[in-house]
Amino acid sequence: MKDDQLLEKIEAKYNDLGENHETYLKGLLHAKPINYWEYIGVDTLLSLQNTRTNFKDEEIFIMYHQMTELVLKMMVHEIKQLVYDDFKEEIWIDKLNRLNRYTALLITSFDVMKSGMSYEDYNTFRSTLTPASGFQSAQFRLLEIYCTSLGNLVNDEGKTRLSENPSLEEYFEHIYWKDAGYNRKTGKKSLTLRQFEEKYQNRFISLAKKVQTKTLEDKVLKMASISDALKEALKSFDFQYNVAWPNVHLHTAQHYLDKKGENQAATGGSEWKKYLHPKHQQRKFFPFLWTETEKNNWGEQK
Ligand code: HEM
């Protein structure tokens, strides 16, 4: 583009906005050049590690959770595009491959939480975190809502409690993750669950209303045909995200909470050994892609 064309285009751009382009050019003359640290927000990012104890690994523990939240944000960002835009299959495969890379990052890095962090230190500083738990990660739930219909987030036990035509709110009452803190016999909910529902439940329900019939599952089911490559990418995402990642997380929980056969209480107070197992949760985003045998053996990968 020639210089005079550039100026003409700038003028036209601001004319369209009903603005005087010269004002903006003058502003540009005085504006400070951008730099890496402001653009990336490095100082803000590095100021967010507020520890509650002096144990050195607590800061690593916080940063690793923050890193996971950022990766989840990248994933939700990709998934939202698939939900709200109409892409060709090629783009679906590209985006799913990206989702699989992000998930691989979560899986392969999780050992940072397990190896090298002192068992005693962790079990001491974690008591200052009660009743906070990774369970309260909202992005973890948002991602599920964008990916699949609510029926796939109710396990077999939950399905026996559903009425014939459950409303969206009813699905939410029986969604698998309530098992972490809801004693259905006594009707009591843990503080961890109550805090979480108070803060996010309305947001989850309104998102579920907005995306019903548009989730990734819905969109794939509406495709005229799906290639083997797309099928593989979807299955890989379902398996990595809903079995492999939960399993590395569960092994880490076992390492700290059950290493000595003590079966200690988790900060969120769930019956974690049962609750965290992918076989119990039965969370699948694309159940129609799996055979009956695969579904029955769901979560058995170690
Ligand atoms: C030492 C490391 C960790 C241990 C021992 C651990 C333990 C647990 C336990 C026992 C639960 C069940 C809920 C409860 O009763 O608190 C849980 C849930 C959860 N944690 Fe962790 N966790 C660890 C690290 C992480 C990290 C790094 C993340 C990343 C954000 C994370 C995210 C989650 C999520 C999303 C849930 C809910 C899972 C679900 O509903 O399926 N955890 N964790």
Residues whose N, C-alpha, C, O or C-beta is under 5 A from the ligand:
A	BS01	HEM	Y64 H65 T68 M113 S133 G134 F135 S137 F140 W177 T252 A253 Y256 A266 T267 G268 G269 S270 W272
